Amino acid sequence: MHELQTGMYARSLAGHDKGKLYIIIALDENYVYLADGKQRTIDHPKKKRFRHIQPDCHVDSQIQEKLNSSRKLRDEEIKRAIKLKEAQKQEVRNVKG
């Protein structure tokens, strides 16, 4: 399994938000902090244990760059990235049909 990092997509495996896609915006030794740009903003991220998420090895490079630099990341950018990722997943489903 890949090491978790900021900017990586992750899906919730437990709780009322099960199945929801987020972006990891911060990590500590016990938790990941997730944002979706809507209910869970950058200022109020969702705190989850590692075992309660399914990381996606794909990293949004623009978001990761902003998280690792002093440039401000906006909730709109997170919403856009998640929307694009979900659209790509839907396209794959339609092709596999």
C-alpha positions in Angstrom: 0.0 0.0 0.0 1.2 3.5 -0.8 2.0 5.8 2.1 -0.7 8.4 2.7 0.1 11.9 1.8 -1.7 15.2 1.5 -3.5 15.8 -1.7 -4.5 12.1 -2.0 -8.1 11.1 -2.6 -9.7 8.9 0.1 -13.1 7.3 0.5 -14.9 7.0 3.8 -15.4 3.3 4.9 -17.4 3.9 8.1 -19.8 6.4 9.6 -22.8 8.3 8.2 -20.6 9.5 5.3 -19.7 5.9 4.2 -18.7 5.9 0.5 -18.1 9.7 0.3 -15.0 10.9 -1.5 -12.7 13.4 0.2 -9.2 14.8 -0.2 -6.6 14.4 2.5 -5.5 17.8 3.7 -3.6 16.9 6.8 -2.2 13.9 8.7 -1.0 13.1 12.2 0.1 9.9 13.9 -3.5 8.7 14.5 -5.8 10.6 12.1 -6.3 11.9 8.7 -8.1 15.2 8.1 -10.4 15.2 5.1 -12.2 17.9 3.2 -14.8 17.9 0.4 -15.1 21.7 0.0 -18.8 21.6 0.9 -19.8 20.2 4.4 -16.2 19.6 5.3 -14.2 22.7 4.5 -10.5 23.3 4.8 -11.2 25.2 8.0 -13.4 22.4 9.5 -12.1 19.1 8.1 -13.5 15.6 8.9 -11.2 13.8 11.4 -11.1 10.0 10.7 -8.9 7.1 11.8 -6.7 5.5 9.2 -8.7 2.3 9.2 -11.9 4.1 8.4 -10.7 5.3 5.0 -9.8 3.7 1.7 -7.1 5.8 0.1 -6.9 6.2 -3.6 -3.3 6.2 -4.8 -4.1 9.1 -7.1 -2.9 12.5 -5.9 -4.2 15.8 -7.2 -0.9 17.5 -7.9 -2.3 21.1 -7.9 -3.9 20.6 -4.5 -0.8 18.8 -3.1 1.4 21.7 -4.3 -0.8 24.3 -2.6 -0.9 22.2 0.7 2.9 21.9 0.7 3.5 25.6 -0.1 2.4 28.8 1.5 -0.2 29.3 -1.3 -3.8 29.4 -0.1 -6.0 26.4 -1.0 -9.7 27.2 -1.5 -12.7 25.0 -0.9 -13.8 25.6 -4.5 -10.6 23.9 -5.8 -11.3 20.8 -3.6 -14.9 20.6 -4.9 -13.7 20.9 -8.5 -11.1 18.1 -8.0 -13.6 15.8 -6.4 -16.2 16.4 -9.1 -13.6 15.6 -11.8 -12.5 12.5 -10.0 -16.1 11.3 -9.6 -16.8 12.1 -13.3 -13.8 10.0 -14.3 -15.0 7.1 -12.2 -18.4 7.3 -13.9 -16.9 7.3 -17.4 -15.0 4.1 -16.5 -18.2 2.5 -15.3 -20.0 3.5 -18.5 -17.2 2.1 -20.7 -17.2 -1.2 -18.8 -21.0 -1.2 -19.0 
